[in-house]
Amino acid sequence: MTDTRGQKPPYETYGAGQPQPAAQPYHPPQAYPSPQGGGPSQGGQQIQQGASVTSAVSGGAGPSGAPSASAVRRPRTGARTTPRTRKARLRVAKADPWSVMKVSFLLSIALGLCTIVAAAVLWMVMDAMGVFSTVGGTISEATGSNESNGFDLQSFLSLPRVIIFTSVIAVIDVVLATALATLGAFIYNLSAGFVGGVELTLAEDE
């Protein structure tokens, strides 16, 4: 059998015959209504202004990502480059008498030993210079008579006697210094309760 209906048109998709609307430019939604009389040109200007503000906030980078010359931050003239020294104001509210006594006892012992050593070194230097013999001869002649030789300074100021005398002075100094320092701590605590104590200002080393 032969088809006598002739050539048929190709199948068309659904809705192909309906008219297509013309393409319109896309306008993003706005949080606030645009002013009256504003057309597409004003919207474009607002978009361009927003883009310029965004580029200025982001550091003025151009299309290639390099910062522009006008966006480079310049240092301020006369700016302070040296770091500031931190300071703290403190107050000594109380001194522990027990700790003050221990510290003063050790310091007074060290001072007593230094006194003994200094006295021994001074005696040896003066003896080597002949001071005792010269002064002792003068005193013996002045105090002597036909029956006695006078006062013997060299035997009186011998090294053992000088060391013993200096040691006694050092022991007395240890006792007095320790007692006075402990008593001073008690007195300071009493006065600090009335006036607040000694104020100190501490600063960091530069």
matplotlib code that plots the C-alpha trace (Angstrom):
import matplotlib.pyplot as plt

x = [0.0, 1.1, 0.7, -1.1, -1.3, 1.9, 4.9, 4.1, 5.8, 8.2, 6.9, 7.0, 7.7, 5.0, 4.5, 6.7, 3.9, 3.3, 5.0, 8.1, 8.4, 11.2, 14.4, 14.5, 17.6, 17.9, 17.3, 18.4, 15.9, 16.3, 15.8, 14.5, 12.2, 14.0, 13.1, 10.4, 11.5, 14.6, 15.1, 17.5, 20.2, 19.9, 20.1, 23.2, 24.8, 24.0, 25.5, 28.7, 28.9, 28.5, 31.3, 33.6, 32.9, 33.6, 36.9, 37.9, 37.2, 39.0, 42.2, 42.0, 43.1, 42.8, 41.5, 44.9, 44.8, 47.7, 47.0, 46.8, 49.3, 46.6, 45.6, 49.1, 49.1, 51.8, 53.3, 52.3, 54.9, 56.0, 54.7, 56.2, 58.4, 59.9, 57.9, 56.3, 57.7, 55.1, 55.0, 53.3, 52.6, 52.8, 52.6, 54.5, 51.7, 53.4, 56.9, 57.2, 59.3, 60.6, 62.0, 63.4, 65.2, 66.7, 67.9, 69.4, 71.1, 72.9, 73.8, 75.2, 77.3, 78.7, 79.4, 81.2, 83.5, 84.3, 85.2, 87.6, 89.3, 89.6, 91.1, 93.7, 94.7, 95.0, 97.2, 99.6, 99.9, 100.6, 103.1, 104.9, 105.1, 106.7, 103.9, 103.7, 107.5, 107.7, 104.7, 105.5, 109.1, 107.7, 105.1, 107.7, 110.1, 107.3, 106.0, 109.3, 111.5, 114.9, 113.3, 110.8, 110.8, 107.3, 104.3, 105.0, 102.5, 103.7, 103.0, 99.6, 98.5, 99.7, 97.8, 96.1, 94.8, 93.5, 91.7, 90.1, 88.9, 87.5, 85.7, 84.0, 82.8, 81.5, 79.5, 78.0, 77.2, 75.4, 73.2, 72.3, 71.7, 69.4, 67.4, 67.0, 65.9, 63.3, 62.0, 61.9, 59.7, 57.2, 57.2, 56.8, 53.8, 52.1, 52.7, 51.6, 48.3, 47.6, 49.2, 49.1, 52.8, 55.5, 54.5, 56.9, 56.7, 58.2, 59.0, 60.2, 63.7, 63.8]
y = [0.0, 3.5, 6.5, 9.1, 11.8, 13.4, 14.5, 15.4, 18.3, 17.3, 17.0, 20.2, 20.5, 21.5, 25.2, 26.0, 27.8, 30.2, 33.7, 34.1, 37.2, 39.6, 39.3, 42.0, 43.1, 41.6, 44.0, 42.8, 43.2, 46.4, 46.8, 50.3, 51.6, 53.6, 57.3, 58.4, 59.2, 56.9, 54.8, 52.1, 54.8, 55.8, 52.2, 51.7, 54.7, 53.4, 50.1, 51.8, 53.9, 50.8, 49.1, 52.1, 52.1, 48.4, 48.8, 51.7, 49.7, 46.6, 48.6, 50.1, 47.0, 47.1, 44.5, 42.6, 42.4, 44.9, 47.9, 51.2, 54.0, 56.2, 53.4, 52.8, 53.7, 56.3, 56.6, 59.5, 62.2, 62.7, 59.3, 57.9, 54.9, 54.1, 51.8, 53.2, 52.2, 50.6, 51.8, 50.4, 52.2, 49.9, 50.3, 48.5, 47.7, 45.4, 44.2, 40.7, 41.1, 37.5, 37.9, 41.3, 39.8, 37.0, 39.3, 41.9, 39.1, 37.8, 41.3, 42.3, 39.1, 39.9, 43.5, 42.2, 39.9, 42.7, 44.9, 42.3, 41.7, 45.5, 46.1, 43.3, 44.6, 48.2, 47.1, 45.2, 48.1, 50.6, 48.2, 47.8, 51.6, 51.9, 54.0, 52.1, 52.2, 56.0, 56.9, 54.5, 55.9, 59.4, 58.4, 56.4, 59.4, 61.8, 59.6, 58.1, 59.1, 58.1, 55.2, 53.9, 53.7, 55.1, 53.7, 51.0, 51.5, 48.6, 46.0, 47.6, 47.7, 44.2, 42.3, 39.8, 42.5, 44.5, 41.3, 40.6, 44.1, 44.3, 40.9, 42.2, 45.3, 43.1, 40.9, 43.9, 45.3, 42.0, 42.0, 45.7, 45.7, 42.7, 44.0, 47.5, 46.1, 43.9, 46.8, 49.0, 46.4, 46.5, 50.3, 50.4, 48.1, 50.3, 53.5, 51.8, 51.0, 54.8, 56.4, 53.5, 52.7, 53.7, 54.0, 52.8, 53.4, 50.5, 50.8, 48.2, 48.4, 49.8]
z = [0.0, -0.8, 1.5, -0.5, 2.3, 1.3, 3.4, 7.1, 8.9, 11.7, 15.2, 17.2, 20.9, 23.4, 23.5, 20.5, 18.8, 21.8, 21.6, 23.8, 25.9, 25.1, 27.3, 30.1, 32.0, 35.5, 38.4, 41.8, 44.7, 46.7, 50.4, 50.0, 47.1, 44.5, 44.3, 41.9, 38.4, 38.7, 35.7, 34.8, 34.4, 38.0, 39.1, 37.1, 38.7, 42.2, 41.3, 40.0, 43.2, 45.4, 43.4, 43.9, 47.7, 47.9, 46.0, 48.3, 51.4, 50.2, 49.9, 46.4, 44.5, 40.8, 38.4, 38.5, 42.4, 42.9, 45.2, 43.6, 44.4, 46.1, 48.5, 49.9, 53.6, 54.4, 57.9, 60.0, 60.5, 64.1, 65.2, 68.4, 67.6, 71.0, 73.2, 76.3, 79.7, 81.9, 85.5, 88.5, 91.8, 94.8, 98.5, 101.2, 103.6, 106.1, 106.9, 108.5, 111.7, 111.5, 108.0, 108.9, 111.9, 109.8, 107.1, 109.5, 111.5, 108.4, 107.2, 110.6, 110.7, 107.3, 108.4, 111.5, 109.5, 107.1, 110.1, 111.6, 108.3, 107.6, 111.1, 110.6, 107.1, 108.4, 111.3, 109.0, 106.6, 109.4, 111.0, 107.6, 107.2, 110.7, 112.2, 115.5, 116.1, 115.4, 117.4, 120.2, 120.5, 120.8, 123.4, 125.4, 125.5, 126.5, 129.3, 130.4, 133.2, 134.6, 136.5, 133.8, 130.1, 129.7, 127.9, 125.3, 122.4, 120.3, 123.0, 123.8, 120.1, 119.1, 116.4, 118.8, 121.0, 118.0, 116.6, 120.0, 120.5, 116.9, 117.4, 120.6, 118.7, 115.8, 118.2, 119.9, 116.5, 115.4, 118.5, 118.3, 114.6, 114.8, 117.7, 116.2, 112.8, 114.4, 116.5, 113.4, 111.6, 114.5, 114.5, 110.7, 110.9, 113.5, 111.4, 108.2, 109.8, 110.3, 107.2, 104.7, 104.4, 101.9, 98.3, 95.5, 91.7, 89.7, 86.0, 83.4, 82.1, 78.6]

ax = plt.figure().add_subplot(projection="3d")
ax.plot(x, y, z, "-o")
ax.set_aspect("equal")
plt.show()
